[in-house]
Amino acid sequence: MTLRKCFGIASLSTLLAFSATVSAQQPSGSQQPQGWMWGFGVAASQDVYTDFDNRIVPIPIIGYTGEKLRVYGPFVGYQLFQQDGFTLDAQLVPVFAGYEEDDSAVFTGMEDRDFSYAAGIGLNYNTGGWVYSLSTNADILGKFDGYQASVRVGKQFRIDQFMIEPSIGVNYQDSNYVDYYYGVRPEEATATRSKYNGDSAVNTEVRLAVSTRQFFNGMTRLELGATFFDDSISDSPLTDDDTSLSAMLVYTRFF
């Protein structure tokens, strides 16, 4: 199983949300945990590509949290500014999307679509248990030559030793992104797979996360999510659905 197959459906952006939870669960004024951490997780997800198998994927985790620098595998964040609940980070993030020709019969005769790496910024604001986030990033490897942006609002509730955070978000993917991963080029068109030019997409996401420090001296986080895709993606001849469900269970602890 390739990295693209594993992480494309595993939604490792959850690890960044997890890192925010590590900080959020610290009592006000306390020293934030820093240093190297290890852990593991398991992710299950659907994909909207036609006949693309649902998968359950084990995920090893290694990371580092410093005063300003955070590293979670291929995810890197560096804090540029923090004041009065606002945090601004520079970010490097992988774009684990795409497919190989043998992933599904619908891709037969098509060129592989590669995962990429993106650079951008993320702005977060925490107040009264509400968490507002805005992020944007652009392809830096020249694979899809586009960008993405997202806005998310969540509310944190603490019940005993558990933190519960429902959230809703909107994710924008530009036409270059959609056309690369969901389009069909003229030379790839067949009698059963028409040429398709992807337009920009606005997708909606809802999530419910539960995290706690109750188990084995580490942080445990369960996240359930659903993504509702824009028509520009669901109308592609490569897809057969407009909704994707996912679940991830992650455990980490500091060395």
FIKOLZA-1660 file (N, C-alpha, C; in steps of 0.1 Angstrom, whole numbers, plus 5000, padded with zeros to 4 digits):
% residues 255
   i   px   py   pz ch aa at
   1 5008 4988 5000  A  M  N
   1 5000 5000 5000  A  M CA
   1 5009 5012 5000  A  M  C
   2 5007 5022 4991  A  T  N
   2 5015 5033 4990  A  T CA
   2 5011 5044 5000  A  T  C
   3 5020 5053 5002  A  L  N
   3 5017 5065 5011  A  L CA
   3 5005 5072 5007  A  L  C
   4 5004 5074 4993  A  R  N
   4 4992 5081 4988  A  R CA
   4 4979 5074 4992  A  R  C
   5 4979 5061 4991  A  K  N
   5 4967 5053 4994  A  K CA
   5 4964 5054 5009  A  K  C
   6 4975 5053 5017  A  C  N
   6 4972 5053 5031  A  C CA
   6 4968 5067 5036  A  C  C
   7 4976 5077 5034  A  F  N
   7 4974 5090 5040  A  F CA
   7 4963 5098 5032  A  F  C
   8 4961 5095 5019  A  G  N
   8 4951 5103 5012  A  G CA
   8 4937 5101 5019  A  G  C
   9 4935 5089 5024  A  I  N
   9 4922 5087 5030  A  I CA
   9 4922 5089 5045  A  I  C
  10 4934 5089 5051  A  A  N
  10 4936 5090 5065  A  A CA
  10 4934 5104 5071  A  A  C
  11 4934 5114 5062  A  S  N
  11 4932 5128 5066  A  S CA
  11 4941 5132 5078  A  S  C
  12 4954 5132 5076  A  L  N
  12 4963 5135 5086  A  L CA
  12 4963 5150 5091  A  L  C
  13 4954 5158 5085  A  S  N
  13 4952 5171 5090  A  S CA
  13 4947 5170 5104  A  S  C
  14 4941 5159 5108  A  T  N
  14 4936 5156 5121  A  T CA
  14 4947 5158 5131  A  T  C
  15 4959 5154 5127  A  L  N
  15 4971 5155 5137  A  L CA
  15 4973 5170 5140  A  L  C
  16 4971 5179 5131  A  L  N
  16 4973 5193 5134  A  L CA
  16 4962 5198 5144  A  L  C
  17 4950 5193 5142  A  A  N
  17 4939 5196 5151  A  A CA
  17 4942 5190 5165  A  A  C
  18 4948 5178 5165  A  F  N
  18 4952 5172 5177  A  F CA
  18 4963 5180 5185  A  F  C
  19 4972 5186 5177  A  S  N
  19 4983 5194 5184  A  S CA
  19 4977 5206 5190  A  S  C
  20 4967 5212 5184  A  A  N
  20 4960 5223 5190  A  A CA
  20 4953 5219 5203  A  A  C
  21 4947 5207 5203  A  T  N
  21 4941 5202 5215  A  T CA
  21 4950 5200 5226  A  T  C
  22 4962 5196 5223  A  V  N
  22 4973 5194 5234  A  V CA
  22 4974 5207 5241  A  V  C
  23 4975 5218 5234  A  S  N
  23 4977 5231 5241  A  S CA
  23 4964 5235 5247  A  S  C
  24 4953 5233 5241  A  A  N
  24 4940 5238 5246  A  A CA
  24 4937 5232 5260  A  A  C
  25 4941 5219 5262  A  Q  N
  25 4938 5212 5274  A  Q CA
  25 4947 5216 5286  A  Q  C
  26 4956 5224 5284  A  Q  N
  26 4965 5228 5295  A  Q CA
  26 4958 5239 5303  A  Q  C
  27 4958 5238 5317  A  P  N
  27 4952 5249 5325  A  P CA
  27 4959 5262 5321  A  P  C
  28 4950 5273 5323  A  S  N
  28 4955 5286 5319  A  S CA
  28 4967 5290 5328  A  S  C
  29 4978 5295 5321  A  G  N
  29 4990 5299 5328  A  G CA
  29 5000 5288 5331  A  G  C
  30 4996 5276 5327  A  S  N
  30 5005 5265 5330  A  S CA
  30 5015 5263 5319  A  S  C
  31 5026 5256 5322  A  Q  N
  31 5037 5254 5312  A  Q CA
  31 5032 5244 5301  A  Q  C
  32 5032 5248 5289  A  Q  N
  32 5028 5239 5278  A  Q CA
  32 5038 5228 5277  A  Q  C
  33 5034 5216 5274  A  P  N
  33 5043 5205 5272  A  P CA
  33 5052 5207 5260  A  P  C
  34 5064 5204 5261  A  Q  N
  34 5073 5205 5250  A  Q CA
  34 5082 5193 5249  A  Q  C
  35 5088 5190 5237  A  G  N
  35 5097 5179 5235  A  G CA
  35 5092 5170 5224  A  G  C
  36 5098 5158 5224  A  W  N
  36 5095 5148 5214  A  W CA
  36 5083 5140 5219  A  W  C
  37 5075 5135 5209  A  M  N
  37 5064 5127 5213  A  M CA
  37 5063 5115 5203  A  M  C
  38 5057 5105 5207  A  W  N
  38 5054 5093 5199  A  W CA
  38 5040 5089 5200  A  W  C
  39 5036 5080 5191  A  G  N
  39 5022 5076 5192  A  G CA
  39 5018 5067 5180  A  G  C
  40 5005 5064 5180  A  F  N
  40 5000 5056 5169  A  F CA
  40 4985 5060 5167  A  F  C
  41 4980 5056 5156  A  G  N
  41 4966 5059 5153  A  G CA
  41 4960 5049 5143  A  G  C
  42 4947 5049 5141  A  V  N
  42 4941 5041 5131  A  V CA
  42 4930 5050 5125  A  V  C
  43 4929 5050 5112  A  A  N
  43 4920 5058 5104  A  A CA
  43 4912 5050 5095  A  A  C
  44 4899 5053 5094  A  A  N
  44 4890 5047 5084  A  A CA
  44 4883 5058 5076  A  A  C
  45 4882 5056 5063  A  S  N
  45 4876 5066 5055  A  S CA
  45 4871 5060 5042  A  S  C
  46 4861 5068 5037  A  Q  N
  46 4856 5065 5023  A  Q CA
  46 4863 5074 5014  A  Q  C
  47 4861 5072 5001  A  D  N
  47 4865 5081 4990  A  D CA
  47 4854 5082 4980  A  D  C
  48 4853 5094 4974  A  V  N
  48 4842 5096 4964  A  V CA
  48 4846 5091 4950  A  V  C
  49 4859 5087 4948  A  Y  N
  49 4862 5081 4935  A  Y CA
  49 4854 5068 4933  A  Y  C
  50 4850 5065 4921  A  T  N
  50 4842 5053 4918  A  T CA
  50 4850 5040 4921  A  T  C
  51 4844 5031 4928  A  D  N
  51 4850 5018 4931  A  D CA
  51 4864 5019 4938  A  D  C
  52 4866 5030 4945  A  F  N
  52 4879 5032 4952  A  F CA
  52 4876 5026 4966  A  F  C
  53 4884 5016 4970  A  D  N
  53 4881 5008 4982  A  D CA
  53 4882 5017 4995  A  D  C
  54 4872 5015 5004  A  N  N
  54 4873 5020 5017  A  N CA
  54 4885 5013 5024  A  N  C
  55 4892 5020 5033  A  R  N
  55 4904 5014 5039  A  R CA
  55 4904 5017 5054  A  R  C
  56 4910 5008 5062  A  I  N
  56 4914 5010 5075  A  I CA
  56 4929 5010 5076  A  I  C
  57 4935 5021 5081  A  V  N
  57 4949 5023 5080  A  V CA
  57 4956 5026 5093  A  V  C
  58 4966 5018 5097  A  P  N
  58 4974 5021 5109  A  P CA
  58 4983 5032 5106  A  P  C
  59 4985 5041 5116  A  I  N
  59 4994 5053 5114  A  I CA
  59 5004 5054 5126  A  I  C
  60 5017 5053 5123  A  P  N
  60 5027 5056 5133  A  P CA
  60 5029 5071 5134  A  P  C
  61 5032 5076 5146  A  I  N
  61 5033 5090 5148  A  I CA
  61 5046 5094 5155  A  I  C
  62 5053 5103 5150  A  I  N
  62 5065 5109 5157  A  I CA
  62 5064 5124 5155  A  I  C
  63 5066 5131 5166  A  G  N
  63 5065 5146 5165  A  G CA
  63 5073 5153 5175  A  G  C
  64 5073 5166 5174  A  Y  N
  64 5081 5175 5183  A  Y CA
  64 5073 5188 5185  A  Y  C
  65 5072 5192 5197  A  T  N
  65 5065 5204 5201  A  T CA
  65 5075 5213 5209  A  T  C
  66 5078 5225 5203  A  G  N
  66 5087 5234 5210  A  G CA
  66 5080 5247 5214  A  G  C
  67 5087 5257 5218  A  E  N
  67 5080 5270 5221  A  E CA
  67 5073 5276 5209  A  E  C
  68 5079 5275 5197  A  K  N
  68 5073 5280 5185  A  K CA
  68 5071 5269 5174  A  K  C
  69 5080 5260 5174  A  L  N
  69 5080 5250 5163  A  L CA
  69 5072 5237 5167  A  L  C
  70 5064 5233 5157  A  R  N
  70 5057 5220 5159  A  R CA
  70 5059 5212 5146  A  R  C
  71 5063 5199 5149  A  V  N
  71 5065 5190 5138  A  V CA
  71 5057 5177 5140  A  V  C
  72 5049 5173 5131  A  Y  N
  72 5041 5161 5132  A  Y CA
  72 5043 5153 5119  A  Y  C
  73 5054 5145 5118  A  G  N
  73 5057 5138 5106  A  G CA
  73 5060 5149 5095  A  G  C
  74 5052 5148 5084  A  P  N
  74 5055 5158 5073  A  P CA
  74 5048 5172 5075  A  P  C
  75 5041 5173 5086  A  F  N
  75 5034 5186 5089  A  F CA
  75 5044 5194 5098  A  F  C
  76 5046 5207 5094  A  V  N
  76 5055 5216 5101  A  V CA
  76 5048 5229 5103  A  V  C
  77 5048 5234 5115  A  G  N
  77 5042 5247 5119  A  G CA
  77 5051 5255 5127  A  G  C
  78 5052 5268 5124  A  Y  N
  78 5061 5277 5132  A  Y CA
  78 5053 5289 5136  A  Y  C
  79 5052 5292 5149  A  Q  N
  79 5044 5303 5154  A  Q CA
  79 5051 5316 5151  A  Q  C
  80 5044 5325 5144  A  L  N
  80 5049 5338 5140  A  L CA
  80 5044 5349 5150  A  L  C
  81 5032 5347 5156  A  F  N
  81 5026 5357 5164  A  F CA
  81 5016 5350 5174  A  F  C
  82 5016 5355 5186  A  Q  N
  82 5006 5351 5196  A  Q CA
  82 5002 5362 5205  A  Q  C
  83 4990 5366 5206  A  Q  N
  83 4986 5376 5216  A  Q CA
  83 4970 5376 5217  A  Q  C
  84 4966 5377 5229  A  D  N
  84 4951 5378 5232  A  D CA
  84 4943 5368 5225  A  D  C
  85 4947 5356 5225  A  G  N
  85 4939 5345 5219  A  G CA
  85 4942 5343 5204  A  G  C
  86 4949 5352 5198  A  F  N
  86 4952 5351 5184  A  F CA
  86 4966 5343 5182  A  F  C
  87 4966 5334 5173  A  T  N
  87 4979 5328 5169  A  T CA
  87 4980 5327 5154  A  T  C
  88 4992 5331 5149  A  L  N
  88 4995 5331 5135  A  L CA
  88 5007 5322 5132  A  L  C
  89 5005 5311 5124  A  D  N
  89 5015 5302 5121  A  D CA
  89 5019 5301 5106  A  D  C
  90 5031 5299 5103  A  A  N
  90 5036 5295 5090  A  A CA
  90 5035 5280 5090  A  A  C
  91 5031 5275 5078  A  Q  N
  91 5029 5260 5078  A  Q CA
  91 5034 5254 5065  A  Q  C
  92 5039 5242 5066  A  L  N
  92 5042 5233 5055  A  L CA
  92 5033 5221 5057  A  L  C
  93 5025 5217 5047  A  V  N
  93 5016 5206 5048  A  V CA
  93 5016 5198 5036  A  V  C
  94 5015 5184 5037  A  P  N
  94 5014 5176 5026  A  P CA
  94 5000 5176 5020  A  P  C
  95 4999 5174 5007  A  V  N
  95 4986 5173 5001  A  V CA
  95 4985 5158 4996  A  V  C
  96 4980 5150 5005  A  F  N
  96 4979 5135 5002  A  F CA
  96 4966 5133 4995  A  F  C
  97 4966 5136 4982  A  A  N
  97 4955 5134 4973  A  A CA
  97 4960 5126 4961  A  A  C
  98 4950 5123 4952  A  G  N
  98 4954 5116 4940  A  G CA
  98 4952 5101 4939  A  G  C
  99 4957 5095 4929  A  Y  N
  99 4955 5081 4927  A  Y CA
  99 4965 5075 4917  A  Y  C
 100 4966 5062 4917  A  E  N
 100 4974 5055 4907  A  E CA
 100 4964 5048 4898  A  E  C
 101 4968 5044 4886  A  E  N
 101 4959 5039 4876  A  E CA
 101 4953 5026 4881  A  E  C
 102 4960 5018 4889  A  D  N
 102 4955 5005 4893  A  D CA
 102 4946 5006 4906  A  D  C
 103 4944 5018 4911  A  D  N
 103 4935 5020 4923  A  D CA
 103 4921 5016 4920  A  D  C
 104 4916 5019 4907  A  S  N
 104 4902 5016 4904  A  S CA
 104 4901 5015 4889  A  S  C
 105 4891 5007 4884  A  A  N
 105 4890 5005 4870  A  A CA
 105 4886 5019 4863  A  A  C
 106 4881 5028 4870  A  V  N
 106 4877 5041 4864  A  V CA
 106 4889 5049 4860  A  V  C
 107 4901 5046 4865  A  F  N
 107 4913 5053 4861  A  F CA
 107 4921 5046 4850  A  F  C
 108 4916 5035 4845  A  T  N
 108 4923 5028 4834  A  T CA
 108 4926 5037 4822  A  T  C
 109 4939 5037 4819  A  G  N
 109 4943 5046 4807  A  G CA
 109 4946 5060 4811  A  G  C
 110 4945 5063 4824  A  M  N
 110 4948 5077 4828  A  M CA
 110 4962 5078 4835  A  M  C
 111 4968 5090 4834  A  E  N
 111 4980 5092 4841  A  E CA
 111 4977 5093 4856  A  E  C
 112 4987 5088 4864  A  D  N
 112 4986 5090 4879  A  D CA
 112 4985 5104 4883  A  D  C
 113 4978 5107 4893  A  R  N
 113 4978 5121 4899  A  R CA
 113 4985 5120 4912  A  R  C
 114 4996 5128 4914  A  D  N
 114 5005 5127 4925  A  D CA
 114 5001 5136 4937  A  D  C
 115 5005 5131 4949  A  F  N
 115 5004 5140 4960  A  F CA
 115 5014 5151 4959  A  F  C
 116 5013 5161 4967  A  S  N
 116 5022 5173 4966  A  S CA
 116 5025 5178 4980  A  S  C
 117 5031 5190 4981  A  Y  N
 117 5035 5196 4993  A  Y CA
 117 5031 5211 4992  A  Y  C
 118 5026 5217 5002  A  A  N
 118 5021 5231 5001  A  A CA
 118 5026 5239 5013  A  A  C
 119 5027 5252 5011  A  A  N
 119 5031 5261 5021  A  A CA
 119 5021 5272 5022  A  A  C
 120 5019 5276 5035  A  G  N
 120 5009 5287 5037  A  G CA
 120 5009 5292 5051  A  G  C
 121 4998 5298 5055  A  I  N
 121 4997 5303 5069  A  I CA
 121 4983 5299 5075  A  I  C
 122 4983 5299 5088  A  G  N
 122 4971 5295 5096  A  G CA
 122 4969 5305 5107  A  G  C
 123 4957 5311 5108  A  L  N
 123 4953 5320 5118  A  L CA
 123 4942 5314 5127  A  L  C
 124 4945 5314 5140  A  N  N
 124 4935 5308 5150  A  N CA
 124 4932 5319 5160  A  N  C
 125 4919 5318 5165  A  Y  N
 125 4915 5327 5176  A  Y CA
 125 4906 5319 5185  A  Y  C
 126 4910 5319 5198  A  N  N
 126 4904 5312 5209  A  N CA
 126 4898 5321 5219  A  N  C
 127 4885 5320 5221  A  T  N
 127 4879 5329 5231  A  T CA
 127 4866 5322 5237  A  T  C
 128 4865 5322 5250  A  G  N
 128 4854 5316 5256  A  G CA
 128 4850 5302 5252  A  G  C
 129 4860 5294 5249  A  G  N
 129 4857 5280 5244  A  G CA
 129 4854 5279 5229  A  G  C
 130 4853 5291 5223  A  W  N
 130 4851 5290 5208  A  W CA
 130 4865 5291 5201  A  W  C
 131 4866 5283 5191  A  V  N
 131 4878 5282 5183  A  V CA
 131 4875 5286 5168  A  V  C
 132 4881 5297 5164  A  Y  N
 132 4880 5301 5150  A  Y CA
 132 4893 5299 5143  A  Y  C
 133 4893 5293 5131  A  S  N
 133 4905 5291 5123  A  S CA
 133 4903 5294 5109  A  S  C
 134 4914 5300 5103  A  L  N
 134 4915 5303 5089  A  L CA
 134 4928 5299 5084  A  L  C
 135 4929 5292 5073  A  S  N
 135 4942 5287 5068  A  S CA
 135 4941 5287 5052  A  S  C
 136 4953 5289 5046  A  T  N
 136 4954 5288 5032  A  T CA
 136 4968 5283 5028  A  T  C
 137 4969 5276 5018  A  N  N
 137 4982 5271 5014  A  N CA
 137 4982 5268 4999  A  N  C
 138 4994 5269 4993  A  A  N
 138 4996 5267 4978  A  A CA
 138 5006 5257 4975  A  A  C
 139 5004 5250 4964  A  D  N
 139 5013 5239 4960  A  D CA
 139 5027 5245 4957  A  D  C
 140 5037 5238 4962  A  I  N
 140 5051 5243 4960  A  I CA
 140 5059 5233 4952  A  I  C
 141 5053 5222 4948  A  L  N
 141 5060 5212 4940  A  L CA
 141 5056 5212 4925  A  L  C
 142 5046 5220 4922  A  G  N
 142 5042 5221 4908  A  G CA
 142 5034 5209 4903  A  G  C
 143 5027 5203 4912  A  K  N
 143 5019 5191 4908  A  K CA
 143 5005 5196 4903  A  K  C
 144 4998 5203 4911  A  F  N
 144 4985 5208 4906  A  F CA
 144 4985 5224 4905  A  F  C
 145 4996 5230 4909  A  D  N
 145 4998 5245 4907  A  D CA
 145 4986 5253 4911  A  D  C
 146 4980 5249 4923  A  G  N
 146 4969 5257 4928  A  G CA
 146 4969 5259 4943  A  G  C
 147 4958 5262 4949  A  Y  N
 147 4958 5265 4963  A  Y CA
 147 4945 5261 4969  A  Y  C
 148 4945 5260 4982  A  Q  N
 148 4933 5257 4990  A  Q CA
 148 4932 5267 5002  A  Q  C
 149 4920 5269 5007  A  A  N
 149 4917 5277 5018  A  A CA
 149 4906 5271 5026  A  A  C
 150 4906 5273 5039  A  S  N
 150 4896 5268 5048  A  S CA
 150 4892 5277 5059  A  S  C
 151 4880 5277 5063  A  V  N
 151 4875 5284 5075  A  V CA
 151 4868 5274 5084  A  V  C
 152 4870 5275 5097  A  R  N
 152 4864 5265 5106  A  R CA
 152 4860 5272 5119  A  R  C
 153 4849 5268 5125  A  V  N
 153 4844 5273 5138  A  V CA
 153 4841 5261 5146  A  V  C
 154 4846 5261 5158  A  G  N
 154 4843 5250 5168  A  G CA
 154 4841 5255 5182  A  G  C
 155 4834 5247 5190  A  K  N
 155 4831 5250 5203  A  K CA
 155 4836 5239 5212  A  K  C
 156 4844 5243 5222  A  Q  N
 156 4850 5233 5232  A  Q CA
 156 4842 5232 5244  A  Q  C
 157 4838 5219 5248  A  F  N
 157 4831 5217 5261  A  F CA
 157 4839 5207 5269  A  F  C
 158 4842 5211 5282  A  R  N
 158 4849 5202 5291  A  R CA
 158 4839 5195 5300  A  R  C
 159 4840 5182 5300  A  I  N
 159 4831 5174 5308  A  I CA
 159 4841 5164 5316  A  I  C
 160 4842 5167 5329  A  D  N
 160 4852 5160 5337  A  D CA
 160 4866 5161 5330  A  D  C
 161 4872 5149 5327  A  Q  N
 161 4885 5149 5321  A  Q CA
 161 4884 5148 5305  A  Q  C
 162 4873 5150 5300  A  F  N
 162 4871 5149 5285  A  F CA
 162 4868 5163 5279  A  F  C
 163 4874 5166 5268  A  M  N
 163 4871 5177 5260  A  M CA
 163 4864 5173 5247  A  M  C
 164 4852 5179 5245  A  I  N
 164 4844 5176 5233  A  I CA
 164 4843 5188 5225  A  I  C
 165 4846 5187 5212  A  E  N
 165 4846 5198 5203  A  E CA
 165 4839 5195 5189  A  E  C
 166 4826 5199 5188  A  P  N
 166 4820 5199 5175  A  P CA
 166 4824 5211 5167  A  P  C
 167 4825 5209 5154  A  S  N
 167 4829 5220 5145  A  S CA
 167 4824 5219 5132  A  S  C
 168 4823 5230 5125  A  I  N
 168 4819 5230 5111  A  I CA
 168 4828 5239 5103  A  I  C
 169 4831 5235 5091  A  G  N
 169 4841 5243 5083  A  G CA
 169 4837 5242 5068  A  G  C
 170 4843 5252 5061  A  V  N
 170 4842 5253 5046  A  V CA
 170 4856 5252 5040  A  V  C
 171 4858 5244 5030  A  N  N
 171 4871 5243 5024  A  N CA
 171 4870 5246 5009  A  N  C
 172 4878 5256 5005  A  Y  N
 172 4878 5260 4991  A  Y CA
 172 4890 5254 4984  A  Y  C
 173 4888 5248 4972  A  Q  N
 173 4898 5243 4964  A  Q CA
 173 4897 5249 4950  A  Q  C
 174 4908 5255 4945  A  D  N
 174 4907 5263 4933  A  D CA
 174 4906 5253 4921  A  D  C
 175 4903 5259 4909  A  S  N
 175 4901 5251 4897  A  S CA
 175 4912 5242 4893  A  S  C
 176 4925 5247 4896  A  N  N
 176 4936 5239 4892  A  N CA
 176 4937 5226 4901  A  N  C
 177 4933 5227 4913  A  Y  N
 177 4933 5216 4922  A  Y CA
 177 4922 5206 4917  A  Y  C
 178 4910 5211 4915  A  V  N
 178 4899 5202 4912  A  V CA
 178 4901 5196 4898  A  V  C
 179 4907 5203 4889  A  D  N
 179 4909 5198 4875  A  D CA
 179 4920 5187 4875  A  D  C
 180 4930 5189 4884  A  Y  N
 180 4941 5180 4884  A  Y CA
 180 4936 5166 4890  A  Y  C
 181 4929 5167 4901  A  Y  N
 181 4926 5155 4909  A  Y CA
 181 4912 5149 4904  A  Y  C
 182 4903 5156 4898  A  Y  N
 182 4890 5151 4894  A  Y CA
 182 4887 5153 4879  A  Y  C
 183 4896 5160 4872  A  G  N
 183 4893 5162 4858  A  G CA
 183 4898 5151 4849  A  G  C
 184 4893 5150 4837  A  V  N
 184 4897 5140 4827  A  V CA
 184 4902 5148 4814  A  V  C
 185 4914 5146 4811  A  R  N
 185 4921 5153 4800  A  R CA
 185 4915 5147 4786  A  R  C
 186 4916 5155 4776  A  P  N
 186 4911 5150 4763  A  P CA
 186 4916 5137 4759  A  P  C
 187 4929 5135 4761  A  E  N
 187 4936 5122 4756  A  E CA
 187 4932 5111 4766  A  E  C
 188 4925 5114 4777  A  E  N
 188 4921 5103 4786  A  E CA
 188 4907 5099 4785  A  E  C
 189 4899 5107 4777  A  A  N
 189 4885 5105 4775  A  A CA
 189 4882 5092 4767  A  A  C
 190 4872 5085 4771  A  T  N
 190 4868 5072 4764  A  T CA
 190 4853 5073 4762  A  T  C
 191 4847 5062 4756  A  A  N
 191 4833 5061 4754  A  A CA
 191 4825 5062 4767  A  A  C
 192 4831 5057 4778  A  T  N
 192 4824 5056 4791  A  T CA
 192 4830 5067 4801  A  T  C
 193 4840 5074 4797  A  R  N
 193 4846 5084 4806  A  R CA
 193 4848 5097 4798  A  R  C
 194 4839 5106 4799  A  S  N
 194 4840 5118 4791  A  S CA
 194 4850 5128 4796  A  S  C
 195 4855 5137 4787  A  K  N
 195 4864 5147 4790  A  K CA
 195 4857 5156 4801  A  K  C
 196 4865 5160 4811  A  Y  N
 196 4859 5169 4821  A  Y CA
 196 4869 5179 4826  A  Y  C
 197 4865 5191 4826  A  N  N
 197 4874 5202 4832  A  N CA
 197 4868 5206 4845  A  N  C
 198 4876 5204 4856  A  G  N
 198 4871 5207 4869  A  G CA
 198 4871 5222 4872  A  G  C
 199 4861 5227 4878  A  D  N
 199 4860 5240 4883  A  D CA
 199 4863 5241 4898  A  D  C
 200 4864 5253 4903  A  S  N
 200 4867 5255 4917  A  S CA
 200 4856 5249 4926  A  S  C
 201 4859 5245 4938  A  A  N
 201 4849 5238 4946  A  A CA
 201 4849 5244 4960  A  A  C
 202 4837 5244 4966  A  V  N
 202 4836 5248 4980  A  V CA
 202 4829 5236 4987  A  V  C
 203 4837 5229 4996  A  N  N
 203 4832 5217 5003  A  N CA
 203 4829 5221 5017  A  N  C
 204 4819 5214 5023  A  T  N
 204 4815 5216 5037  A  T CA
 204 4819 5204 5045  A  T  C
 205 4825 5207 5057  A  E  N
 205 4829 5196 5066  A  E CA
 205 4823 5198 5080  A  E  C
 206 4819 5187 5086  A  V  N
 206 4814 5187 5100  A  V CA
 206 4822 5177 5107  A  V  C
 207 4826 5180 5120  A  R  N
 207 4834 5171 5128  A  R CA
 207 4830 5171 5142  A  R  C
 208 4832 5160 5149  A  L  N
 208 4830 5159 5163  A  L CA
 208 4843 5152 5169  A  L  C
 209 4850 5159 5178  A  A  N
 209 4862 5153 5183  A  A CA
 209 4860 5152 5199  A  A  C
 210 4866 5141 5204  A  V  N
 210 4866 5139 5218  A  V CA
 210 4880 5136 5222  A  V  C
 211 4886 5143 5232  A  S  N
 211 4900 5140 5236  A  S CA
 211 4901 5140 5251  A  S  C
 212 4911 5133 5256  A  T  N
 212 4913 5131 5270  A  T CA
 212 4927 5127 5273  A  T  C
 213 4932 5130 5285  A  R  N
 213 4945 5126 5290  A  R CA
 213 4943 5114 5301  A  R  C
 214 4932 5108 5301  A  Q  N
 214 4928 5098 5311  A  Q CA
 214 4936 5085 5309  A  Q  C
 215 4941 5082 5297  A  F  N
 215 4946 5068 5295  A  F CA
 215 4961 5068 5292  A  F  C
 216 4968 5060 5300  A  F  N
 216 4982 5056 5298  A  F CA
 216 4991 5069 5297  A  F  C
 217 4988 5079 5305  A  N  N
 217 4997 5091 5306  A  N CA
 217 4999 5098 5293  A  N  C
 218 4990 5097 5284  A  G  N
 218 4991 5104 5271  A  G CA
 218 4978 5110 5267  A  G  C
 219 4978 5115 5255  A  M  N
 219 4966 5121 5249  A  M CA
 219 4959 5112 5239  A  M  C
 220 4946 5110 5242  A  T  N
 220 4938 5102 5232  A  T CA
 220 4928 5110 5226  A  T  C
 221 4926 5109 5213  A  R  N
 221 4917 5117 5206  A  R CA
 221 4909 5108 5195  A  R  C
 222 4896 5110 5196  A  L  N
 222 4887 5103 5186  A  L CA
 222 4880 5114 5178  A  L  C
 223 4881 5113 5165  A  E  N
 223 4874 5123 5157  A  E CA
 223 4866 5116 5146  A  E  C
 224 4853 5120 5145  A  L  N
 224 4844 5116 5134  A  L CA
 224 4841 5128 5125  A  L  C
 225 4840 5125 5112  A  G  N
 225 4838 5136 5103  A  G CA
 225 4831 5132 5091  A  G  C
 226 4825 5142 5084  A  A  N
 226 4818 5140 5072  A  A CA
 226 4821 5152 5063  A  A  C
 227 4824 5149 5050  A  T  N
 227 4827 5160 5040  A  T CA
 227 4816 5159 5029  A  T  C
 228 4810 5171 5026  A  F  N
 228 4800 5171 5016  A  F CA
 228 4806 5179 5004  A  F  C
 229 4808 5173 4993  A  F  N
 229 4816 5178 4982  A  F CA
 229 4807 5187 4973  A  F  C
 230 4814 5197 4967  A  D  N
 230 4808 5206 4957  A  D CA
 230 4804 5198 4945  A  D  C
 231 4794 5203 4937  A  D  N
 231 4790 5197 4924  A  D CA
 231 4802 5195 4915  A  D  C
 232 4811 5205 4915  A  S  N
 232 4822 5204 4905  A  S CA
 232 4831 5191 4908  A  S  C
 233 4830 5185 4920  A  I  N
 233 4837 5173 4922  A  I CA
 233 4827 5161 4920  A  I  C
 234 4815 5162 4926  A  S  N
 234 4806 5151 4925  A  S CA
 234 4801 5148 4910  A  S  C
 235 4802 5159 4902  A  D  N
 235 4798 5157 4888  A  D CA
 235 4809 5151 4879  A  D  C
 236 4821 5150 4884  A  S  N
 236 4832 5144 4877  A  S CA
 236 4829 5129 4873  A  S  C
 237 4832 5125 4861  A  P  N
 237 4830 5111 4857  A  P CA
 237 4839 5101 4865  A  P  C
 238 4848 5106 4873  A  L  N
 238 4856 5098 4882  A  L CA
 238 4850 5095 4895  A  L  C
 239 4839 5102 4899  A  T  N
 239 4833 5100 4912  A  T CA
 239 4819 5094 4911  A  T  C
 240 4815 5088 4922  A  D  N
 240 4801 5083 4922  A  D CA
 240 4794 5087 4935  A  D  C
 241 4799 5096 4942  A  D  N
 241 4792 5101 4955  A  D CA
 241 4796 5115 4958  A  D  C
 242 4788 5121 4967  A  D  N
 242 4791 5135 4970  A  D CA
 242 4794 5137 4985  A  D  C
 243 4795 5126 4992  A  T  N
 243 4798 5126 5007  A  T CA
 243 4808 5116 5011  A  T  C
 244 4817 5120 5019  A  S  N
 244 4827 5111 5024  A  S CA
 244 4827 5111 5040  A  S  C
 245 4827 5099 5046  A  L  N
 245 4827 5098 5060  A  L CA
 245 4841 5093 5065  A  L  C
 246 4845 5098 5077  A  S  N
 246 4858 5094 5082  A  S CA
 246 4858 5092 5097  A  S  C
 247 4868 5085 5102  A  A  N
 247 4870 5083 5116  A  A CA
 247 4884 5081 5119  A  A  C
 248 4889 5087 5130  A  M  N
 248 4903 5085 5133  A  M CA
 248 4905 5085 5149  A  M  C
 249 4912 5075 5153  A  L  N
 249 4916 5074 5167  A  L CA
 249 4931 5075 5169  A  L  C
 250 4935 5085 5177  A  V  N
 250 4950 5088 5178  A  V CA
 250 4954 5088 5193  A  V  C
 251 4965 5082 5196  A  Y  N
 251 4971 5083 5209  A  Y CA
 251 4985 5087 5208  A  Y  C
 252 4989 5097 5216  A  T  N
 252 5003 5102 5217  A  T CA
 252 5007 5105 5231  A  T  C
 253 5020 5104 5233  A  R  N
 253 5026 5108 5246  A  R CA
 253 5040 5113 5244  A  R  C
 254 5045 5121 5254  A  F  N
 254 5058 5126 5253  A  F CA
 254 5068 5116 5258  A  F  C
 255 5080 5116 5252  A  F  N
 255 5090 5107 5256  A  F CA
 255 5094 5110 5271  A  F  C
% end
